[in-house]
Amino acid sequence: MRTLSDPSLRSNGAPVTFKRAKGLTIPQRNAIDLLVTGLTDPTVAQRVGVSRTTVTKWRLYDPLFQAALNHQRRVQWSGASDGLRAVLPAAIDAMREELRVGPNRGRLALDLVTRAGVMGKPYSGALANGGPTDMQSLLDEEVLRQRATFGDASSDTAGTARPITEKERDAAYEYLLAQLDSETDEPYDSPTETPVTHPGSVSPAS
């Protein structure tokens, strides 16, 4: 397993900066528009003319693609949240009535209290967040993942957070590029094709 510090991940031994990354291709932009509608990787791959593996690797290892996808999801969620706010009063009234006379009011009450974080598990707001929308934040997450995976502490003995360096971000970017190029793509209709998994992480559902 190659780590972020592996010199074989660097081009001719020279520093490689993620700030020189090129923009998204037209197929990638089209894939983002389709993914935010809830389509699966195989369906998106077929529509944009690439393999399913390619779409999966874009989602898992391409920081530019991830940032743009997260941004588009956040924009879409922002619009949807306006509609949700409009029906919240009716939803709260229905919940209040169910808590008063519903046959499962005890279970509903416990679930509501738990999700609200009253019992020590705060609501995360994951749907509204959508993940980082810039490359630096995405690469910082990758650096922290790699530190945790390979036992490299992110804080010193006093508990002070160890800052992430530009060298680490560049290495993280090179690592992700290596994953993008790690396998030969197969046709999108191949029955033997399998998604790429990231070391130490769970692949998102396709």
C-alpha positions as CSV (number, residue, x, y, z in Angstrom):
1,M,0.0,0.0,0.0
2,R,1.5,3.3,-1.1
3,T,1.1,6.2,1.4
4,L,1.0,9.9,0.9
5,S,4.8,10.2,1.5
6,D,5.7,7.5,-1.1
7,P,8.1,9.2,-3.5
8,S,6.8,7.0,-6.4
9,L,3.6,9.1,-6.3
10,R,5.5,12.3,-7.3
11,S,6.2,13.1,-10.9
12,N,10.0,12.8,-11.6
13,G,10.7,13.7,-8.0
14,A,9.5,17.3,-8.6
15,P,6.9,19.0,-6.4
16,V,3.4,18.7,-7.8
17,T,0.9,21.3,-6.6
18,F,-2.9,20.7,-6.6
19,K,-3.3,24.4,-7.4
20,R,-2.3,23.5,-11.0
21,A,-5.2,21.1,-11.4
22,K,-7.2,21.4,-14.6
23,G,-10.9,22.1,-14.8
24,L,-13.7,19.6,-15.2
25,T,-14.4,17.9,-18.5
26,I,-17.8,18.1,-20.2
27,P,-18.6,14.5,-19.3
28,Q,-17.8,15.3,-15.7
29,R,-20.0,18.3,-15.6
30,N,-22.8,16.3,-17.2
31,A,-22.3,13.5,-14.7
32,I,-22.6,16.0,-11.8
33,D,-25.9,17.2,-13.2
34,L,-27.2,13.7,-13.3
35,L,-25.8,12.5,-10.0
36,V,-27.6,15.3,-8.1
37,T,-30.9,14.1,-9.4
38,G,-30.3,10.8,-7.6
39,L,-29.3,8.6,-10.6
40,T,-26.9,5.7,-9.9
41,D,-23.3,5.4,-11.2
42,P,-24.2,2.9,-13.9
43,T,-27.0,5.0,-15.3
44,V,-24.9,8.2,-15.2
45,A,-22.0,6.3,-16.9
46,Q,-24.2,5.1,-19.7
47,R,-25.7,8.6,-20.3
48,V,-22.3,10.4,-20.4
49,G,-20.5,7.6,-22.3
50,V,-17.9,6.4,-19.8
51,S,-17.5,3.3,-17.6
52,R,-19.2,2.9,-14.2
53,T,-15.7,2.6,-12.7
54,T,-14.9,6.0,-14.1
55,V,-17.9,7.6,-12.4
56,T,-17.2,5.9,-9.2
57,K,-13.5,7.0,-9.2
58,W,-14.6,10.5,-10.0
59,R,-16.7,10.5,-6.9
60,L,-14.1,9.0,-4.6
61,Y,-10.8,10.3,-5.9
62,D,-11.2,13.4,-8.0
63,P,-11.1,16.5,-5.7
64,L,-12.3,18.9,-8.4
65,F,-15.2,16.6,-9.2
66,Q,-16.0,16.1,-5.5
67,A,-16.0,19.8,-4.8
68,A,-18.2,20.7,-7.7
69,L,-20.6,17.8,-6.9
70,N,-20.8,18.9,-3.2
71,H,-21.5,22.5,-4.3
72,Q,-24.2,21.5,-6.7
73,R,-25.8,19.3,-4.0
74,R,-25.7,22.2,-1.6
75,V,-27.4,24.5,-4.2
76,Q,-30.1,21.9,-4.8
77,W,-30.6,21.4,-1.1
78,S,-30.9,25.1,-0.5
79,G,-33.8,25.3,-3.0
80,A,-35.5,22.2,-1.5
81,S,-35.1,23.5,2.0
82,D,-37.2,26.6,1.2
83,G,-40.1,24.2,0.2
84,L,-39.5,22.2,3.4
85,R,-39.7,25.4,5.6
86,A,-43.1,26.2,4.0
87,V,-44.6,22.9,5.2
88,L,-42.8,22.7,8.6
89,P,-45.7,24.3,10.6
90,A,-48.1,21.6,9.2
91,A,-45.6,18.9,9.9
92,I,-45.1,20.1,13.5
93,D,-48.8,20.2,14.1
94,A,-49.2,16.6,12.8
95,M,-46.4,15.5,15.0
96,R,-47.9,17.3,18.0
97,E,-51.2,15.6,17.4
98,E,-49.5,12.2,17.0
99,L,-47.7,12.7,20.2
100,R,-50.9,13.4,22.0
101,V,-53.2,10.6,20.7
102,G,-51.2,8.3,18.4
103,P,-50.8,4.6,19.1
104,N,-47.0,4.9,18.8
105,R,-46.6,8.2,20.6
106,G,-44.0,6.8,23.0
107,R,-41.7,5.6,20.2
108,L,-42.2,8.8,18.3
109,A,-41.4,10.9,21.3
110,L,-38.2,8.9,22.0
111,D,-37.1,9.1,18.4
112,L,-37.7,12.9,18.4
113,V,-35.7,13.4,21.6
114,T,-32.9,11.3,20.3
115,R,-32.7,13.0,16.9
116,A,-32.8,16.4,18.5
117,G,-29.6,15.5,20.5
118,V,-31.2,15.8,23.9
119,M,-29.7,12.5,24.9
120,G,-26.2,13.4,23.9
121,K,-26.2,12.6,20.1
122,P,-26.5,16.0,18.4
123,Y,-28.2,16.3,15.1
124,S,-25.6,16.5,12.4
125,G,-27.5,18.3,9.7
126,A,-25.7,16.1,7.1
127,L,-28.3,16.7,4.4
128,A,-27.8,20.4,4.5
129,N,-24.0,20.2,4.7
130,G,-23.1,18.1,1.6
131,G,-19.3,18.1,2.2
132,P,-16.5,20.5,1.3
133,T,-16.9,22.6,-1.9
134,D,-13.2,23.5,-2.4
135,M,-10.2,21.4,-3.1
136,Q,-8.1,22.5,-0.1
137,S,-10.8,21.3,2.3
138,L,-11.2,18.0,0.4
139,L,-7.4,17.4,0.4
140,D,-7.3,18.3,4.1
141,E,-9.8,15.6,4.8
142,E,-7.8,13.1,2.7
143,V,-4.6,14.0,4.7
144,L,-6.5,13.4,8.0
145,R,-7.8,10.1,6.7
146,Q,-4.4,9.0,5.7
147,R,-2.9,10.1,9.0
148,A,-5.5,8.0,10.9
149,T,-5.1,5.0,8.6
150,F,-1.3,4.8,8.9
151,G,-1.1,5.9,12.6
152,D,0.3,9.3,12.0
153,A,-1.1,11.5,14.8
154,S,-2.9,14.7,13.9
155,S,-2.0,16.3,17.3
156,D,1.1,16.5,19.4
157,T,1.5,15.1,22.9
158,A,-0.1,18.2,24.4
159,G,-3.2,17.7,22.3
160,T,-2.5,20.6,20.0
161,A,-3.7,20.0,16.4
162,R,-0.8,19.6,14.0
163,P,-1.3,21.9,11.0
164,I,-1.6,20.4,7.6
165,T,1.2,21.5,5.3
166,E,1.2,22.3,1.6
167,K,3.5,19.3,1.1
168,E,0.9,17.0,2.6
169,R,-1.8,18.5,0.4
170,D,0.3,18.0,-2.7
171,A,1.0,14.4,-1.7
172,A,-2.7,13.8,-1.0
173,Y,-3.5,15.2,-4.5
174,E,-0.9,12.9,-6.1
175,Y,-2.2,9.9,-4.1
176,L,-5.8,10.6,-5.4
177,L,-4.5,11.0,-8.9
178,A,-2.8,7.6,-8.6
179,Q,-6.1,6.0,-7.6
180,L,-7.8,7.6,-10.6
181,D,-5.3,5.9,-12.8
182,S,-5.0,2.7,-10.9
183,E,-7.3,0.5,-13.0
184,T,-8.2,0.2,-16.7
185,D,-11.8,1.2,-17.3
186,E,-14.2,-1.4,-18.7
187,P,-17.3,-0.7,-20.8
188,Y,-20.2,0.6,-18.7
189,D,-22.2,-2.5,-19.5
190,S,-19.6,-4.9,-18.3
191,P,-21.1,-7.4,-15.8
192,T,-17.7,-8.0,-14.1
193,E,-17.0,-4.3,-13.3
194,T,-16.6,-3.5,-9.6
195,P,-16.4,-0.2,-7.8
196,V,-13.1,1.0,-6.4
197,T,-12.9,1.2,-2.6
198,H,-10.7,3.6,-0.7
199,P,-8.4,2.2,2.0
200,G,-9.9,2.8,5.4
201,S,-13.2,4.1,4.1
202,V,-16.6,2.9,3.0
203,S,-17.6,3.4,-0.6
204,P,-20.7,5.5,-1.0
205,A,-23.8,3.6,-2.3
206,S,-24.1,3.8,-6.0
